[in-house]
Amino acid sequence: MGTDHAGFEYKEEMKKRLIAEGYDVVDHGALEYDPRDDYPEPCIACALAVAEEEAEGSLGIVIGGSGNGEQIAANKVRGIRAILAWNNETAVLGREHNNANVISVGARQHSIDEAYSLVKAFIETTFTQDERHVRRIGKIQDYEKK
């Protein structure tokens, strides 16, 4: 997980809920509330950890005010496919069709319960392995290698 001040409260609450459900959670910051902090560092740190643990099926969660900047930062890491989820369908489709490995959520766009529902939908969904989706992701990976 990675966040800035805008998503700090949501990260802390989601972390508690996920741990209570038995998930292994790694907190890449922010580790304390600072209204002047920046999102790139913790979101990139989260994405790097996911990229390094890809074979183990690691997933990342980044949270900010809108989720836009956090998604952009995560997507700068090679091997990361971060989605901005705004409803459960986009969270599920990001996993099923895009094999997304990071979800970005806007804390100022959802209640904590809605945001948690997005995260749960994301982490509980698996990639379909459908040939067309594998092919499309392969094209992205090929470009990324250039």
Buried (B, 14 or more C-beta within 10 A) or exposed (E): BBBBBBBBBBBBBBBEBBEEEEBEBBBBBBEEEEEEBEBBBBBBBBBBBBBEBEEEEBBBBBBBBBBBBBBBBBBEBEEBBBBBBBEBEBBBBBBBBBBBBBBBBBBEBBEEEEBBBBBBBBBEBEBEEEEEBEEBBEEEEEEEEE
